[in-house]
Amino acid sequence: NGLQAAWFFAQPDVALYQDLEDVFEPGHCYELGLGVIGGGNNMKDGSGIEICLYYRDANDTKVTVASEEYTYDVNDGYIKHFNDVWVTLPAVKETDPWANKCIGIEIISTLTLADLDPETGRSGGYWDIDNVRLVTNVPAENNDSLNVNVVQ
């Protein structure tokens, strides 16, 4: 809602993640949305973040099942309103490895060490993020409409 926004720095290996108690239910579709403002503090052109839905395997390793990258374009300038970025996971099948596994969400800076300024070691800039939403869609019986449930 814009009141608890976080600054997410454009640096290698920066990530936020959360394991939820809700599970990927077979027959349900999932959408993860994130409000983003890019370009703060002279962000470098081409800086990116990725939003992901994941589950943890038997070794407790995060396994991404759907993701979407958003890249800052310096020509857009510093935008003072949130842009929504969405990642969509189609209907979960009983045979999917993530079926009935706990849902995880992650926001990752996609910058690498090669992206850093060779003199300062910095990439510059930050993302302003807010309004993370996870939505489940359940196809209604006998028609193509969807019943929507906001999970988190």
Secondary structure per residue as TSV (DSSP state, phi and psi in degrees):
chain	resnum	aa	ss	phi	psi
A	1	N	-	360.0	9.8
A	2	G	-	83.9	-4.6
A	3	L	S	-94.2	-20.8
A	4	Q	S	-120.3	29.2
A	5	A	-	-58.6	148.8
A	6	A	E	-118.4	146.7
A	7	W	E	-91.8	130.2
A	8	F	E	-121.9	108.4
A	9	F	E	-73.7	141.4
A	10	A	-	-82.3	82.8
A	11	Q	-	-139.9	152.6
A	12	P	T	-61.2	146.4
A	13	D	T	66.5	16.1
A	14	V	-	-88.8	129.1
A	15	A	E	-154.0	150.6
A	16	L	E	-121.8	137.2
A	17	Y	E	-145.8	159.5
A	18	Q	E	-148.9	129.4
A	19	D	E	-91.3	125.7
A	20	L	E	-98.5	164.1
A	21	E	E	-84.2	-22.4
A	22	D	E	-67.0	150.4
A	23	V	E	-114.4	159.3
A	24	F	-	-73.6	104.5
A	25	E	-	-86.9	131.4
A	26	P	T	-55.4	139.0
A	27	G	T	88.9	-10.1
A	28	H	-	-100.4	145.2
A	29	C	E	-102.3	153.5
A	30	Y	E	-131.6	142.5
A	31	E	E	-131.9	132.2
A	32	L	E	-115.2	122.0
A	33	G	E	-115.7	152.5
A	34	L	E	-146.7	130.5
A	35	G	E	-85.1	129.2
A	36	V	E	-131.7	136.4
A	37	I	E	-121.5	125.8
A	38	G	E	-113.7	157.5
A	39	G	E	109.8	-2.8
A	40	G	E	-62.6	144.6
A	41	N	T	57.5	47.5
A	42	N	T	58.8	49.7
A	43	M	-	-57.4	141.5
A	44	K	-	-71.8	138.4
A	45	D	T	-57.3	136.1
A	46	G	T	87.9	1.0
A	47	S	-	-64.2	140.5
A	48	G	E	-136.0	156.9
A	49	I	E	-128.4	156.5
A	50	E	E	-126.7	135.7
A	51	I	E	-109.7	139.0
A	52	C	E	-136.3	149.7
A	53	L	E	-107.1	134.2
A	54	Y	E	-142.6	169.9
A	55	Y	E	-133.3	166.8
A	56	R	E	-104.5	132.4
A	57	D	-	-82.7	-172.5
A	58	A	T	-61.8	-23.0
A	59	N	T	-93.0	8.7
A	60	D	-	67.2	22.3
A	61	T	-	-87.2	135.6
A	62	K	E	-72.0	127.5
A	63	V	E	-119.7	116.3
A	64	T	E	-72.9	132.8
A	65	V	E	-110.5	-20.2
A	66	A	E	-160.9	142.4
A	67	S	E	-152.9	161.8
A	68	E	E	-147.0	134.5
A	69	E	E	-103.9	143.8
A	70	Y	E	-123.4	128.6
A	71	T	E	-117.9	134.5
A	72	Y	-	-77.1	133.9
A	73	D	-	-114.4	115.0
A	74	V	G	-57.2	-26.2
A	75	N	G	-67.9	-19.8
A	76	D	G	-79.6	-16.2
A	77	G	-	70.3	-174.4
A	78	Y	-	-83.4	113.5
A	79	I	-	-90.3	132.4
A	80	K	S	-98.6	24.0
A	81	H	S	-138.4	153.2
A	82	F	-	-74.1	134.6
A	83	N	E	-103.8	132.5
A	84	D	E	-80.8	134.3
A	85	V	E	-118.7	130.4
A	86	W	E	-124.6	142.1
A	87	V	E	-120.5	136.6
A	88	T	E	-119.4	133.9
A	89	L	E	-113.0	118.2
A	90	P	-	-61.7	173.5
A	91	A	-	-50.5	129.8
A	92	V	-	-73.2	134.2
A	93	K	-	-99.4	152.3
A	94	E	T	-54.9	-30.6
A	95	T	T	-87.0	-6.8
A	96	D	S	-67.4	138.6
A	97	P	T	-60.0	-24.0
A	98	W	T	-90.6	-5.3
A	99	A	T	-59.1	130.0
A	100	N	T	65.3	15.4
A	101	K	S	-97.9	153.4
A	102	C	E	-61.8	141.1
A	103	I	E	-79.6	136.8
A	104	G	E	-123.1	145.3
A	105	I	E	-123.4	144.4
A	106	E	E	-145.6	142.8
A	107	I	E	-121.6	124.5
A	108	I	E	-129.4	135.5
A	109	S	E	-74.8	129.7
A	110	T	-	-93.7	5.5
A	111	L	-	-66.6	147.4
A	112	T	-	-116.4	171.4
A	113	L	G	-58.6	-32.9
A	114	A	G	-65.9	-20.2
A	115	D	G	-79.0	-14.4
A	116	L	S	-73.8	150.4
A	117	D	-	-64.2	126.4
A	118	P	T	-65.0	-24.9
A	119	E	T	-85.5	-44.6
A	120	T	T	-97.6	-20.6
A	121	G	-	76.0	10.1
A	122	R	-	-112.3	156.2
A	123	S	-	-103.7	-27.8
A	124	G	-	81.1	144.9
A	125	G	-	92.5	167.5
A	126	Y	E	-150.2	157.9
A	127	W	E	-97.4	145.4
A	128	D	E	-106.8	118.1
A	129	I	E	-122.4	148.1
A	130	D	E	-164.4	170.6
A	131	N	E	57.8	52.4
A	132	V	E	-75.0	126.5
A	133	R	E	-130.8	132.9
A	134	L	E	-115.7	122.5
A	135	V	E	-121.1	134.5
A	136	T	E	-106.1	139.6
A	137	N	E	-119.1	128.1
A	138	V	E	-116.5	117.1
A	139	P	E	-58.2	130.5
A	140	A	-	-72.8	150.2
A	141	E	T	-68.2	140.3
A	142	N	T	63.6	15.6
A	143	N	S	-156.0	174.5
A	144	D	S	-94.5	3.4
A	145	S	-	-77.6	168.0
A	146	L	E	-121.9	143.2
A	147	N	E	-95.4	130.8
A	148	V	E	-110.9	135.6
A	149	N	E	-132.6	122.5
A	150	V	E	-84.6	119.8
A	151	V	-	-81.8	-48.0
A	152	Q	-	-145.1	360.0
